[in-house]
Amino acid sequence: MSAPNRLLALVGASVFAGLVALDVAANGLVGGVTGETISERLGRARARGSVVARLLCVPLELLQADHCTAVLKK
């Protein structure tokens, strides 16, 4: 892998890790479980039948099919 591609991969991984950290922090600020992402919280709520969670999962599932359920399986 060339130096620019390695740098891009490193920066991309760092940005992704930073976004996940922000996601976990935001979830914690609104009363979520420590270390849980908003997607995980939405997935659990949707599994319990929450209409709000089902609606909030829609835009996430445009990015990844069945995203709110897939994150629960990790």
C-alpha positions as a Markdown table, in Angstrom:
| # | Residue | x | y | z |
|---|---|---|---|---|
| 1 | Met | 0.0 | 0.0 | 0.0 |
| 2 | Ser | 1.4 | 3.4 | -0.9 |
| 3 | Ala | 2.1 | 6.1 | 1.7 |
| 4 | Pro | -1.0 | 8.2 | 0.8 |
| 5 | Asn | -3.3 | 5.2 | 0.9 |
| 6 | Arg | -1.9 | 4.2 | 4.4 |
| 7 | Leu | -2.4 | 7.7 | 5.6 |
| 8 | Leu | -5.9 | 7.8 | 4.2 |
| 9 | Ala | -6.7 | 4.4 | 5.9 |
| 10 | Leu | -5.2 | 5.6 | 9.2 |
| 11 | Val | -7.1 | 9.0 | 9.1 |
| 12 | Gly | -10.3 | 7.2 | 8.1 |
| 13 | Ala | -10.0 | 4.7 | 11.0 |
| 14 | Ser | -9.3 | 7.6 | 13.4 |
| 15 | Val | -12.2 | 9.6 | 12.2 |
| 16 | Phe | -14.5 | 6.5 | 12.5 |
| 17 | Ala | -13.2 | 5.8 | 16.1 |
| 18 | Gly | -13.8 | 9.5 | 17.0 |
| 19 | Leu | -17.4 | 9.4 | 15.6 |
| 20 | Val | -18.1 | 6.2 | 17.6 |
| 21 | Ala | -16.7 | 7.9 | 20.7 |
| 22 | Leu | -19.0 | 10.9 | 20.2 |
| 23 | Asp | -21.9 | 8.6 | 19.6 |
| 24 | Val | -21.3 | 6.7 | 22.9 |
| 25 | Ala | -20.8 | 10.0 | 24.7 |
| 26 | Ala | -24.0 | 11.5 | 23.3 |
| 27 | Asn | -25.9 | 8.4 | 24.3 |
| 28 | Gly | -24.5 | 8.6 | 27.9 |
| 29 | Leu | -25.5 | 12.3 | 28.1 |
| 30 | Val | -29.1 | 11.4 | 27.4 |
| 31 | Gly | -29.3 | 8.6 | 29.9 |
| 32 | Gly | -28.2 | 5.6 | 27.9 |
| 33 | Val | -26.2 | 2.7 | 29.1 |
| 34 | Thr | -22.4 | 3.3 | 29.5 |
| 35 | Gly | -20.5 | 2.2 | 26.4 |
| 36 | Glu | -23.6 | 1.8 | 24.3 |
| 37 | Thr | -24.1 | 3.6 | 21.0 |
| 38 | Ile | -27.3 | 5.3 | 20.1 |
| 39 | Ser | -27.9 | 2.7 | 17.4 |
| 40 | Glu | -27.7 | -0.1 | 20.0 |
| 41 | Arg | -30.1 | 1.8 | 22.2 |
| 42 | Leu | -32.5 | 2.3 | 19.3 |
| 43 | Gly | -32.2 | -1.4 | 18.4 |
| 44 | Arg | -33.1 | -2.5 | 21.9 |
| 45 | Ala | -36.1 | -0.1 | 22.0 |
| 46 | Arg | -37.3 | -1.2 | 18.6 |
| 47 | Ala | -37.1 | -4.9 | 19.7 |
| 48 | Arg | -39.4 | -3.9 | 22.6 |
| 49 | Gly | -41.9 | -2.4 | 20.1 |
| 50 | Ser | -41.0 | 1.3 | 20.3 |
| 51 | Val | -42.6 | 3.2 | 17.4 |
| 52 | Val | -40.2 | 6.2 | 17.9 |
| 53 | Ala | -37.2 | 3.9 | 17.7 |
| 54 | Arg | -38.5 | 2.2 | 14.6 |
| 55 | Leu | -38.8 | 5.7 | 13.0 |
| 56 | Leu | -35.4 | 6.8 | 14.1 |
| 57 | Cys | -33.8 | 3.7 | 12.7 |
| 58 | Val | -35.1 | 4.4 | 9.2 |
| 59 | Pro | -32.3 | 7.0 | 8.2 |
| 60 | Leu | -29.6 | 4.7 | 9.7 |
| 61 | Glu | -30.9 | 1.8 | 7.6 |
| 62 | Leu | -30.4 | 3.9 | 4.5 |
| 63 | Leu | -26.7 | 3.7 | 5.2 |
| 64 | Gln | -26.6 | 0.0 | 6.3 |
| 65 | Ala | -29.4 | -2.5 | 5.8 |
| 66 | Asp | -31.0 | -3.5 | 9.2 |
| 67 | His | -28.4 | -1.3 | 11.0 |
| 68 | Cys | -30.2 | -1.1 | 14.4 |
| 69 | Thr | -30.5 | -4.9 | 14.6 |
| 70 | Ala | -27.0 | -5.6 | 13.2 |
| 71 | Val | -25.3 | -3.6 | 16.0 |
| 72 | Leu | -27.0 | -5.7 | 18.6 |
| 73 | Lys | -25.4 | -8.8 | 17.2 |
| 74 | Lys | -21.8 | -7.5 | 17.6 |
